[in-house]
Amino acid sequence: MCGIVGYIGKRDVAPLLLEGLQRLEYRGYDSAGVVITGKSGELRTVKAKGRVRELESRIPKRFAGTTGIAHTRWATHGAPSDLNAHPHLDADEKVAVVHNGIIDNASELRIRLSAEGVVFASETDTEVLAHLIARSAAETLEKKVSEALRSVEGTYGIAVLHQDFPGRIVVARNGSPVVLGIGEKEMFVASDVAALVAHTRQVVTLGDGEMATLKADDFRTYTTEGSQTTATPTTVEWEAESYDMGGHDTYMHKEVFEQAEAVDRVLRGRIDDRFATVHLGGLNLDAREARSVRRIKILGCGTSYHAGQIGAGLIEELARIPADAEPASEFRYRNPVVDPDTLYVAVSQSGETYDVLAAVQELKRKGARVLGVVNVVGSAIAREADGGTYVHAGPEVCVVSTKCFTNTVVAFALLALHLGRVRDLSVTDGKRIIEGLRKLPAQIEEILKTEPEIKQLAKAYADARSMLFIGRVRGYPVAREASLKLKEVSYIHAEAYPASELKHGPLALIDPSMPTVAIVPDDDLLEKNRAALEEIKARSGRILAVAHQEQEKADHTIVVPKNEDELDPILMGIPLQLFAYHTALALGRDIDKPRNLAKSVTVE
Ligand code: F6R
């Protein structure tokens, strides 16, 4: 989704802004732009539809300055074009604004401003902000911006330059991330730490309703009403190098191959062998509270929702607490019954997904206790939740999620074990699960070694127009996630079904042109899963099985190492990430930035 970068200091700003934009490219965008304060204090703007390198090629030779803001846009109001690209300026070109988010009442404001004589240069919602700020009679830029923001409804992360108030950048946040980067006599701002970490790891994440003024050697934060807020910089744990491709051709490939290490990280320091349990420091849930939980409801979107589905299964199995997962995007619109004995868990890699954040805010308004299972430290959902756990996957740059999915599921296994051990789970079972968890990194390495074989299989199936993914109980969310992965990166239509539902409808689809990917673990449902394979084979369907042993009815089997039954879902999806990757590669897709998708969906 859109990205913001800003800088104020002593260095030449344009190269810094372009580099920052490049680091945000992974979020997905369709145009880009930059504005700097020129030598005589005038605002100088360059915009371009397309990639950052297109923008770079348009930057004039003499484009010097030490203050500027820049943006990558993902079109919402108005098609991708030079004119609709940010920054947006007022008619006198004194105010420049870059904006992430959506102004919901933009049409109303455009009508009002047009009636007052304003001529709009673009079709965007953002442009209204530039005009509102320019037309404010307030004395300071901070007050002009907060006055303008009082007229808008919607979500925003903004950065503003004003020709009459040089030497400062004013920023504000409501629903779209804004992070300040604190340097030595220089300040950065961005919508994502990825754009900052090459220069500083000292950051301040703004909260909703917060604003900040950045000067070269100083910053201050305050509310939109103007009251001072306290902002203590924290250190980002991720290094600039973790954003590099590290010798891989794509981020997706790199991130799939980082999974053993990432799982090791989420386990590190948390296992308590003595009591056959785990410690999750940030839960803020004591044993008595954990025992009084009657239900668990997990909320997330897309891949995180699928991780939550596996998590719900783990919680039911290990802690015997009824649990289910639901898309946060649906939950928040159905006026859900919020039950005081239910523990709500919000899952999000980015910690900024608007639908999840809005669900958390709605739950909190109604008095619920909400935990976060989040990757990005200090993100909005992590801050909004009453407690939770970080999944420590490291930065995930590819638009499609892989290592975060795996680490999130492992984090759920830890949560389930913790809850189980304060309730009913025996020491023996606790130890059994811990042993299983410890085996995961080596087993992941083993799976990744089968890449050449998976590559061949991907080539063999890449001609399919559509694929069916099936799994039963523990295997069903694995099938759902694998089907999502395939459609996201290869654009092959894929549909996931519980294997038990085959004969209730989808069997009608089976013929030689419709391959089925089947999740077939060696557990108590093995025979039932085999029966499903028989049914497909009897209708001449091609079958690719992911199993713990060769499946006779399958045309091909990817054999994965066996873990404990409850933990098998963590491993069984991994070869299918590689399958999706190599299918997409065979079809020549833009793997890290699939069409129409963005890394973090901070709008509805
Ligand atoms: C799929 C994918 C998306 C995200 C979803 C939620 O590969 O990445 O489905 O999982 O948009 O994002 P987060 O986890 O950041 O809340």
Residues whose N, C-alpha, C, O or C-beta is under 5 A from the ligand:
A	BS01	F6R	C301 G302 T303 S304 V347 S348 Q349 S350 G351 T353 V399 V400 S401 K599 V601
